[in-house]
Amino acid sequence: MKFEMWSILHILFIVSPIIFVVILYLFTKNKDKDKLYKIGVYISLFAVLLLAARNIEIFIVDGFIFSGELLPLQICHFANFILLYAFWKKDQSFFALAFCLNLPAALLSIIFANSLTNYETMFTVRAQVYLWGHMLIVGLTVWALLVDLIRIDKKVLLKTLKIMIILYTSAIIINNLLSLLNIESNYFYTLRPESGTPLEIFFKFGKTYNFGFFEINFIYLFLTAILGVFVVLIFYLIYLGFNKFNITNQEVSLLYRR
């Protein structure tokens, strides 16, 4: 079975996080916070194991040669560890990072799933992990919001933006250092955009410069960074809207109980 964009399989892939969230929410809505955090840890660990299975397959297929694909530093790969740490440590900055950055990135990877068309069949570990991994990132993050585990204020948002700057800057440096070792990588898409995504437009606006081994496209990086901050702020506003709606509903429920 070969993946095709906007096929029935792709549509099912798009709605899969919704199905996951509904099922998980119905089974956990009455549990206390400690149990909810533990459930989040267990599911996050499962997602990390899926990622490990993907890496094992890549390592074997590539002839036991190390490649940049094996380091879990891409936005969606890294999201599994962000969620695991957030649930484990109950860290709101990491929850904010998952909701405001990893969630929209995973959503884009589901909608613009062009990478899956590169596989001859969907019956490979790597293809299946792409499906289940992205579904879990989106579904688990939305579930955490629905069961009131995510609390984002301005202080948490600013800390999250600082973490993003560190991660983004580190990705630029790591990608170039790995290229010096003839290891191809493109973490956080700082070297070039993912094919078939809107980032391709930004890349065309700029020009790639080489300073020795160091490769950089200033305009592309600047526009991508601005887009990243914009997306984070949009999802922060979505969070505020949801939180206000949720509080209003709770107040109405209390009035009815009286």
C-alpha positions in Angstrom: 0.0 0.0 0.0 1.5 3.3 -1.1 0.5 6.6 0.6 -1.2 9.2 -1.6 -1.9 12.8 -0.5 -5.6 13.4 0.2 -6.5 9.7 -0.2 -8.8 8.0 2.2 -5.8 6.9 4.3 -4.6 10.6 4.5 -8.1 11.8 5.6 -8.1 9.0 8.3 -4.7 10.2 9.3 -5.9 13.7 9.7 -8.9 12.8 11.9 -7.0 10.1 13.9 -5.9 12.5 16.7 -9.5 13.6 17.2 -10.6 9.9 17.6 -7.7 9.3 20.0 -8.5 12.4 22.1 -12.2 11.5 22.4 -11.5 7.9 23.5 -8.7 8.8 25.9 -10.8 11.7 27.4 -13.8 9.5 28.0 -11.7 7.0 29.9 -9.8 9.5 32.0 -12.0 12.5 32.6 -12.9 11.5 36.1 -9.4 10.5 37.3 -7.3 12.6 39.6 -4.4 14.8 38.5 -1.7 12.3 39.7 -3.2 9.5 37.6 -3.5 11.8 34.6 0.1 12.7 34.8 1.1 9.0 35.0 -1.1 8.2 32.0 0.7 10.9 30.1 4.1 9.5 31.1 3.2 6.0 30.0 1.9 7.1 26.6 4.9 9.4 26.1 7.2 6.5 26.9 5.3 4.4 24.3 5.9 7.2 21.7 9.6 7.2 22.6 9.8 3.5 22.1 8.1 3.9 18.7 10.8 6.4 17.8 13.5 4.0 19.0 12.0 1.3 16.7 12.1 3.7 13.8 15.8 4.4 14.5 16.7 0.7 14.7 15.1 0.1 11.3 17.0 3.1 9.8 20.2 1.9 11.3 19.8 -1.6 9.9 18.6 -0.4 6.4 21.5 2.0 6.1 24.0 -0.8 6.7 24.7 0.0 10.4 26.0 3.4 9.5 25.3 6.4 11.7 23.2 9.1 10.1 21.6 12.4 11.1 18.2 10.7 11.1 19.2 8.8 14.2 19.4 11.8 16.5 15.9 12.8 17.7 16.4 16.5 17.2 13.8 17.2 14.6 10.8 19.2 15.9 8.4 16.3 16.0 10.9 13.7 17.1 12.0 16.0 20.0 8.3 16.5 20.9 8.2 13.0 22.3 10.8 13.9 24.9 9.3 17.3 25.5 5.9 15.7 26.4 7.6 12.9 28.5 9.5 15.5 30.5 6.4 17.7 30.9 4.3 14.9 32.3 7.1 13.5 34.4 8.1 16.8 36.0 4.7 18.5 35.6 6.7 21.3 34.0 4.4 24.0 32.5 7.2 25.5 30.3 7.5 22.2 28.5 3.8 21.8 28.3 3.6 25.3 26.7 6.4 24.3 24.3 4.5 21.1 23.4 1.2 23.0 22.9 2.5 26.2 21.2 5.3 24.7 19.0 5.2 20.9 18.8 1.5 20.6 18.4 1.2 23.0 15.3 4.4 21.4 13.8 2.9 17.9 14.2 -0.4 19.1 12.7 1.5 20.5 9.7 3.3 17.1 9.3 -0.1 15.4 9.3 -1.7 17.8 6.8 1.3 18.1 4.6 2.4 14.4 4.9 4.4 14.5 1.6 7.2 12.5 3.3 5.0 9.4 3.4 4.8 9.4 -0.4 8.5 8.5 -0.5 7.8 5.1 0.9 7.0 2.2 -1.5 4.7 0.7 1.1 3.2 1.8 4.4 4.0 -1.6 5.9 7.4 -0.5 7.2 8.3 0.5 10.8 9.3 4.0 9.7 6.1 4.7 7.8 3.9 3.4 10.7 5.9 5.4 13.3 5.3 8.5 11.2 1.5 7.8 11.4 1.3 6.9 15.0 4.0 9.2 16.3 2.4 12.4 14.9 -1.0 11.3 15.9 0.2 10.8 19.5 1.9 14.2 19.6 -1.2 16.0 18.6 -3.7 13.8 20.5 -1.7 13.6 23.8 -1.1 17.4 23.8 -4.8 18.2 23.2 -5.8 15.6 25.8 -3.5 17.3 28.3 -5.3 20.6 27.6 -8.8 19.1 28.0 -8.0 17.4 31.3 -6.6 20.7 32.7 -2.9 19.7 32.9 -1.7 22.7 30.9 -1.5 26.1 32.5 0.2 28.9 30.5 0.6 32.4 31.7 2.9 35.2 30.4 5.8 34.2 32.6 5.6 30.6 31.3 5.2 31.9 27.7 8.4 34.0 27.9 10.3 31.1 29.3 9.0 28.9 26.5 10.2 31.5 23.9 13.6 31.5 25.5 13.8 27.7 25.2 12.8 28.0 21.6 15.6 30.4 20.8 18.1 28.1 22.4 16.8 25.1 20.5 16.7 27.0 17.2 20.2 28.4 17.5 21.5 25.0 18.6 19.9 23.4 15.6 21.7 25.8 13.2 25.1 25.0 14.8 24.5 21.2 15.1 23.4 20.9 11.5 26.5 22.6 10.2 28.9 20.8 12.6 27.4 17.4 11.4 27.9 18.5 7.8 31.6 18.9 8.6 31.6 15.2 9.5 29.7 14.4 6.2 26.5 13.6 8.2 23.4 15.1 6.6 20.9 16.6 9.0 18.3 19.3 8.9 17.0 19.7 12.4 14.3 22.4 12.9 14.5 22.8 9.1 17.3 25.4 9.5 19.2 24.4 6.4 16.3 23.9 4.0 12.5 23.5 4.1 10.6 20.3 4.1 9.4 19.6 0.6 5.7 20.5 0.0 5.4 22.9 3.0 4.9 26.6 3.1 8.5 27.1 4.3 9.6 26.6 0.7 8.3 30.1 0.0 10.6 31.6 2.7 13.6 29.7 1.3 13.1 31.2 -2.2 13.1 34.7 -0.7 16.6 34.3 0.6 20.0 33.1 -0.6 22.3 30.5 0.9 25.8 31.7 1.9 28.7 29.5 2.7 31.4 30.5 5.2 33.8 27.7 5.0 31.8 24.6 6.1 29.1 26.8 7.6 25.9 27.1 5.5 23.3 29.8 6.3 20.3 31.5 4.6 19.7 34.6 6.7 16.4 35.7 5.3 15.0 32.1 5.4 16.0 31.7 9.0 14.7 35.1 10.0 11.3 34.6 8.3 11.1 31.0 9.7 11.8 32.3 13.2 9.2 35.1 12.9 6.7 32.5 11.7 7.6 30.2 14.7 7.0 33.1 17.2 3.8 34.0 15.4 2.5 30.4 15.6 3.4 30.2 19.3 1.5 33.5 20.0 -1.5 32.3 18.0 -1.7 29.0 19.9 -1.2 31.0 23.2 -4.3 33.0 22.2 -6.1 29.7 21.4 -5.2 28.5 24.9 -6.5 31.7 26.5 -9.7 31.4 24.5 -10.2 27.8 25.5 -9.3 28.5 29.2 -11.8 31.4 29.3 -14.5 29.2 27.8 -13.7 26.4 30.2 -13.8 28.7 33.3 -17.2 30.1 32.1 -18.6 26.6 31.6 -17.5 25.6 35.1 -19.1 28.8 36.6 -22.4 28.0 34.8 -22.3 24.4 36.1 -21.9 25.6 39.6 -24.9 28.0 39.2 -27.0 25.1 38.0 -25.9 22.9 41.0 -27.1 25.6 43.4 
